[in-house]
Amino acid sequence: MLSFNIMEYKERLEKTKQRMVAEGIDVLLVTDPANMSYLTGYNAWSFYVHQLLAVIIDEEQPFWIGRGQDASAAKHTSWLDEAHIIPYDDDYVQSTIKHPMDFVCDFLKEKKQDKRTIGVEMDAYYFTARNYVQLTSGLPDATLKDTTNLVNWVRIIKSDQEIEYIKRAAKIAEKAMGAAVNSINEGVRQCDVVASISHAQISGTEDFGGDYPSIVPLLPTGEKTSACHLTWTDETFKEGDPVIVELAGCYKRYHSPLARTVVVGKPTDQLQYIAAVVVEGLNSVLDAIKPGITCEEVELLWRKSIETSGIKKESRLGYSIGLNYPPDWGEHTASLRPSDYTILKPNMTFHLIPGIWLDHVGIEISESFRVTENGCEVLADFPRELLIQPNIRLA
């Protein structure tokens, strides 16, 4: 069930250890499920209980530590041998008496790692305050150091195989967006549109199926388009409603997000104007992206392209994407915004989303792209414009 050659996993591990050495880390505790998957292939819906990888600098393989009933998933989906799959008993799960980090402390003591410098992902979604408390109390002789995003930065440049998976995700995103646009119409329920999106996301294409995306389809409608992260209701669409559709295709946990704005019937002059500005800005930025430019410079190109429009965007312009698990498809590394001096390099992948959210209306028209040797490659092929229903039909 491995998604990559074992040598690729080992190369990832070696790059991670190089960063550990640079930061003075002897043991790295990895709780981000995407980072766990990146280093070992481990892939299961088990992140709602405590689990981690212990990367020990002088061990050839990491140790997977998790709930006993999930150990079989580690055997099926990772390249680790059984000696490096360490299960804890079920009475650690959601107990008020003991905690899985107590088990981790005992494991590190047994391995004589309890007096070393230990890195922890302090700001990872699944590393809790209780985790930190139990580790500090259980390992009094260790030095704990924040290594949030250490592995994430290793992930930022994709291998050719990763790029292929992201391109497949983009094909799924095209199909899902087509399903959304074709089903949006006056009198149709929002939930039914999302059902069509979800079916397209999971069924994928004739050549490959889809995976569950890390974020559910977002569908703010009407005046609620001013709020970018709303999901759906069972209300029906009305004549004149703008509808923001933000979704992603996902293949083997790799994402390619895509956003478009659809109008039921005739759009207002304001919507048409904003959409034209966004599309012009998108085109300008995509034409200028190339290796060597910084994230800050990308955002500056956007601001220059719209400076005479009277429209301002306060939030970041985009962010790196790829492998992830709920609740986010972003990598939490580079952002297209001022003061981010990350230099774009070939096989970095980003979601470029110049969303505009005003008091009573919003518009999103986005693209995911790969940095190439000479410029960038837009990943999905979908009309880059304000979409009108029922006058458009997309296969």
C-alpha positions in Angstrom: 0.0 0.0 0.0 3.0 2.3 0.0 2.4 5.4 -2.1 6.1 6.0 -2.8 9.3 3.9 -3.1 11.0 3.1 0.2 14.1 5.0 -0.9 12.0 8.2 -1.2 10.8 7.8 2.4 14.4 7.2 3.5 15.6 10.4 1.7 12.9 12.3 3.4 14.0 11.0 6.7 17.6 11.9 6.0 16.6 15.5 5.1 14.6 15.7 8.4 17.6 14.4 10.4 19.8 17.0 8.7 17.5 19.7 10.0 17.4 18.1 13.4 21.2 18.3 13.6 21.2 21.9 12.5 18.7 22.7 15.3 20.4 20.6 18.0 17.6 18.0 18.2 18.3 14.4 19.3 14.7 13.2 19.2 11.9 14.6 17.2 8.3 13.8 18.2 6.1 14.2 15.2 2.3 14.5 15.9 1.2 16.2 12.6 -0.5 13.4 10.7 0.7 14.8 7.4 4.3 14.7 8.6 3.8 11.2 10.0 2.6 10.1 6.6 5.3 12.0 4.8 8.1 10.2 6.7 6.6 6.7 6.8 3.5 6.4 4.6 1.2 5.9 7.6 -2.4 6.7 6.6 -5.4 6.1 8.8 -8.2 8.0 10.4 -6.7 7.6 13.8 -5.5 11.2 14.5 -8.5 11.7 16.8 -6.5 9.8 19.4 -2.9 10.5 20.4 -0.3 9.1 18.1 3.2 10.2 17.0 6.5 9.3 15.4 9.6 9.3 17.4 12.5 10.1 15.1 15.7 9.3 17.0 18.8 10.8 15.4 20.8 7.5 15.6 18.0 5.1 14.7 17.6 4.0 11.0 13.8 4.0 11.3 11.3 6.1 13.2 9.1 4.6 15.8 5.4 4.8 15.3 3.6 5.0 18.7 -0.2 4.8 18.7 -3.4 3.1 19.9 -3.1 -0.7 19.8 -6.0 -1.2 17.4 -4.3 1.1 14.9 -1.0 -0.8 14.9 -2.3 -3.0 12.1 -2.8 0.1 10.0 0.8 1.0 10.5 1.9 -2.4 9.3 -0.3 -2.1 6.2 0.5 1.5 5.2 4.0 2.3 6.4 7.5 1.0 5.5 8.4 0.4 9.2 9.2 -3.0 10.5 7.3 -4.5 13.4 10.0 -3.6 15.9 9.3 0.1 15.1 5.6 -0.1 15.6 4.9 0.4 19.3 1.2 0.2 20.4 -0.2 1.4 23.7 -3.1 -0.3 25.5 -6.7 1.0 25.0 -7.0 2.1 28.7 -4.8 5.1 27.7 -7.5 6.4 25.4 -9.5 9.3 26.8 -8.6 8.4 30.4 -8.6 10.7 33.3 -6.0 8.6 35.1 -3.3 8.0 32.5 -2.3 9.6 29.2 -0.6 8.4 26.0 2.2 10.8 26.6 3.0 8.9 29.8 3.5 5.8 27.6 5.8 7.9 25.3 7.8 9.0 28.3 8.3 5.4 29.4 9.3 4.4 25.9 11.9 7.2 25.7 13.3 6.2 29.1 13.6 2.6 28.0 15.5 3.8 24.9 17.7 6.0 27.1 16.5 9.1 25.3 15.1 10.9 28.4 18.1 13.1 28.9 18.4 14.4 25.4 17.1 17.4 23.5 13.6 16.5 22.3 11.8 18.5 19.6 8.0 18.8 19.7 5.5 20.3 17.2 4.1 22.8 19.7 1.7 24.4 17.2 0.5 21.3 15.4 -3.3 20.8 15.5 -3.0 17.4 17.3 -0.3 18.4 19.9 -2.3 19.4 22.9 -1.5 21.4 26.1 -2.0 18.1 28.0 0.7 16.5 25.7 3.2 19.1 26.7 2.3 18.9 30.4 2.7 15.2 30.5 6.0 15.3 28.6 7.5 17.9 30.8 6.5 16.2 34.0 7.4 12.7 32.7 10.8 13.7 31.2 12.3 16.1 33.8 15.9 15.6 32.6 15.1 16.3 28.9 15.2 19.6 27.1 12.0 20.2 25.1 12.4 22.4 22.1 9.7 23.8 19.7 10.2 22.2 16.3 6.9 23.2 14.8 7.0 23.0 11.0 10.5 21.4 10.9 9.2 18.5 8.7 6.8 20.9 6.9 9.7 22.8 5.4 11.3 19.5 4.2 8.0 18.9 2.4 7.9 22.2 0.5 9.7 21.0 -2.6 7.9 18.1 -4.1 9.3 15.1 -5.8 8.2 14.2 -9.3 5.9 11.5 -7.9 4.3 14.0 -5.5 3.7 16.4 -8.5 2.0 13.6 -10.4 -0.3 13.0 -7.4 -1.1 16.7 -7.2 -1.9 16.9 -10.9 -4.3 14.0 -10.4 -5.9 15.9 -7.6 -6.3 18.8 -10.0 -8.2 16.7 -12.4 -10.5 15.7 -9.6 -10.9 19.3 -8.7 -11.9 20.1 -12.3 -14.6 17.4 -12.2 -15.9 18.5 -8.8 -16.1 22.2 -9.8 -17.9 21.1 -13.0 -20.4 19.2 -10.8 -20.9 22.3 -8.6 -21.5 24.7 -11.5 -23.9 22.3 -13.3 -26.0 21.7 -10.2 -26.3 25.3 -9.0 -29.6 26.8 -10.1 -32.6 28.7 -8.7 -34.7 26.4 -6.4 -31.9 23.9 -5.9 -30.8 23.2 -2.3 -27.3 24.0 -1.2 -26.9 20.6 0.4 -27.7 18.9 -2.9 -25.0 20.9 -4.7 -22.5 19.8 -2.1 -23.6 16.2 -2.4 -22.7 16.4 -6.1 -19.4 17.9 -5.3 -18.6 15.2 -2.8 -19.6 12.5 -5.2 -17.2 13.9 -7.8 -14.4 14.3 -5.3 -14.5 10.7 -4.1 -15.4 9.0 -7.4 -12.6 10.8 -9.2 -12.0 10.0 -12.8 -12.2 6.8 -14.9 -8.5 6.3 -14.4 -8.2 7.0 -10.7 -10.4 7.5 -7.7 -10.4 10.4 -5.2 -9.5 10.7 -1.5 -11.4 12.7 1.1 -10.2 16.3 1.1 -8.9 17.9 4.3 -11.6 20.7 4.1 -15.2 20.1 3.2 -16.7 22.1 0.3 -17.2 25.7 1.2 -20.4 27.3 -0.2 -21.1 30.8 1.2 -24.2 32.2 -0.7 -25.8 35.6 -1.2 -24.7 38.2 1.3 -22.9 35.4 3.1 -20.3 35.4 0.4 -18.7 38.2 2.5 -17.8 35.4 4.9 -15.3 33.1 3.2 -15.4 30.0 5.4 -19.1 29.1 5.6 -20.3 25.7 4.6 -23.8 24.8 3.2 -27.3 24.8 4.5 -30.5 23.2 3.2 -31.7 26.5 1.8 -32.4 26.9 -1.9 -30.7 29.3 -4.3 -32.5 32.4 -5.3 -32.4 34.5 -8.5 -29.4 36.9 -8.2 -27.5 34.9 -5.6 -23.7 34.9 -5.9 -22.2 31.6 -4.7 -18.6 31.0 -3.8 -17.5 27.4 -4.4 -14.1 26.5 -2.8 -13.1 22.9 -2.9 -10.1 20.6 -3.6 -9.4 17.5 -5.4 -7.4 15.0 -3.3 -5.4 12.0 -4.4 -3.4 9.9 -1.9 -3.7 12.8 0.5 -2.3 15.3 -1.9 -4.5 18.3 -2.6 -5.2 20.8 -5.4 -7.6 23.5 -4.3 -9.8 25.5 -6.7 -12.3 28.3 -6.1 -14.8 29.9 -8.4 -17.8 32.3 -8.0 -21.1 31.4 -9.6 -24.1 33.8 -10.0 -27.7 32.5 -10.3 -29.1 34.6 -13.1 -27.8 38.1 -13.9 -24.8 39.4 -11.9 -24.7 42.9 -10.5 -22.4 45.5 -12.0 -20.4 45.4 -8.8 -19.9 41.6 -9.0 -18.8 41.9 -12.7 -16.3 44.6 -11.8 -14.7 42.8 -8.9 -14.5 39.6 -10.9 -12.8 41.4 -13.8 -10.2 43.0 -11.4 -9.5 39.6 -9.7 -9.1 37.8 -13.0 -6.8 40.5 -14.4 -4.7 40.4 -11.2 -4.6 36.6 -11.3 -3.4 36.6 -14.9 -0.7 39.2 -14.1 0.7 37.2 -11.2 0.7 33.9 -12.9 2.5 35.3 -15.9 5.2 36.7 -13.7 5.9 33.8 -11.3 9.2 32.1 -11.8 12.0 30.5 -9.7 14.0 33.1 -7.7 11.1 35.4 -7.0 10.1 35.7 -3.3 6.6 35.2 -1.8 6.6 38.9 -0.9 7.4 39.9 -4.5 4.5 37.7 -5.7 2.1 39.6 -3.4 3.5 42.9 -4.5 2.8 42.0 -8.2 -0.8 41.5 -7.2 -1.1 44.8 -5.4 0.4 46.7 -8.3 -2.0 45.0 -10.7 -5.1 46.2 -8.8 -3.8 49.5 -7.2 -6.0 51.7 -9.4 -9.2 49.5 -9.0 -10.2 50.8 -5.6 -10.2 47.2 -4.3 -7.9 46.1 -1.4 -7.1 42.7 -0.1 -6.0 42.6 3.5 -5.4 38.8 3.9 -2.6 36.8 2.3 -2.7 36.0 -1.4 -1.9 32.3 -1.1 0.0 29.6 0.6 1.9 26.4 -0.1 -0.1 23.2 -0.5 0.3 19.5 -0.8 0.0 16.5 1.5 -2.4 17.0 4.4 -5.1 15.8 6.7 -8.1 17.6 8.3 -8.6 20.4 9.1 -6.4 22.0 6.5 -4.8 21.4 3.0 -2.2 24.1 3.5 1.4 23.2 4.5 1.9 26.0 7.1 5.2 27.1 5.6 5.4 29.8 2.8 2.6 32.4 2.4 2.3 34.9 -0.4 2.3 38.0 1.6 4.5 40.9 2.7 7.6 40.0 4.8 7.7 36.4 3.6 11.0 36.1 1.9 10.8 32.5 0.9 12.3 32.1 -2.5 10.2 30.2 -5.0 11.9 27.1 -6.4 10.9 24.4 -9.0 8.3 21.9 -7.7 6.9 24.1 -5.0 3.1 24.2 -5.2 0.8 27.0 -4.1 -2.9 27.9 -3.9 -3.2 31.4 -5.3 -6.5 32.7 -3.9 -7.0 36.5 -4.2 -10.4 36.4 -2.5 -12.2 39.7 -2.0 -14.7 39.9 0.8 -16.6 43.2 1.2 -19.4 44.0 3.7 -22.2 42.4 1.7 -20.6 40.4 -1.1 -17.5 38.4 -1.8 -15.7 36.8 -4.8 -13.2 34.0 -5.0 -11.5 32.9 -8.2 -8.4 30.9 -7.5 -5.8 28.7 -9.1 -3.3 26.2 -7.7 0.1 26.2 -9.5 3.5 24.5 -9.6 6.7 26.5 -9.9 8.5 25.2 -13.0 12.1 25.7 -14.2 11.1 28.8 -16.1 7.7 30.0 -14.7 4.7 28.3 -13.4 2.1 25.6 -14.4 -1.5 26.2 -13.5 -2.7 22.8 -12.3 -6.5 22.8 -13.1 -8.1 23.7 -16.4 -11.3 25.5 -15.6 -12.8 28.8 -17.0 -11.2 31.6 -15.1 -14.2 34.0 -14.9 -17.4 34.9 -13.1 -19.6 31.9 -14.0 -23.3 32.5 -14.8 -26.0 29.9 -14.3 -28.2 28.7 -16.0 -26.3 30.0 -19.0 -23.2 27.8 -18.6 -23.0 24.0 -18.8 -19.7 22.4 -18.1 -18.9 18.7 -18.6 
